[in-house]
Amino acid sequence: MIISDLINLKQNLTALNLAKSGRILALDVGSKRIGIAICDDQRIIATPKVIIERQSNLIDFKKILLILQETQAKLIVIGIPLDSGDNFVEKLPKELNKMSEFIMRFAKNFEQFLHNNFENSTINNLAISKNSNSPIPIVLFDERYSSFSARMINHQNIKHHKKVKYYDDVSASLILDHFLQYLHQSFD
């Protein structure tokens, strides 16, 4: 299940019993790398996890699946860049830019991969419900300024640490942090 309608996100997560707890895995998907971040069960802290160098969808999906199994995440958030408007629901289907379209295809292909592996019982232990045909919901969440923010964080830390070449995992943690803030505001 891909959730792109943030207006009904609260209802969807409540119906899936995912409203207030459980780890969330965030992906910052690019054409060369995928940054991955995870949060704790209480959804308080988003932490950068790893950067995957892109090879092929199948290889990348298998690597993400291993991380899902390791972390026991119950929800996946994929950052998707939108145009400069703030209305996510209206912008998503109408005005996707090329990167947004790329990420939308990635999300749909990953959902199909999860579905196929769920049917083959590869990831049955991750399933939300044995009756579900989609083992782990995927939420598309606005990531407009996450890469820029991650670069700024990296730049500020130069004097204390060696400069990091890639910051995709930090971008993923920023996406996840913004999503967690959105959830806390929605459920409080």
Buried (B, 14 or more C-beta within 10 A) or exposed (E): BBBBBBEEBEEBBEEBEBBEEBBBBBBBBBEEBBBBBBBBEEBEEBBBBBBBEEEEBEEBBBBBBEBBEEBEBBBBBBBBBBEEEEEBEEBBEEEBEEBBEBBBEBBEBBBEBBBEBBEEEBBEEBBBEEEBEBBBBBBBBBBBEBBEBBBEBBEEEEEEEEEBEBBBBBBBBBBBBBBBEBBEEEEE
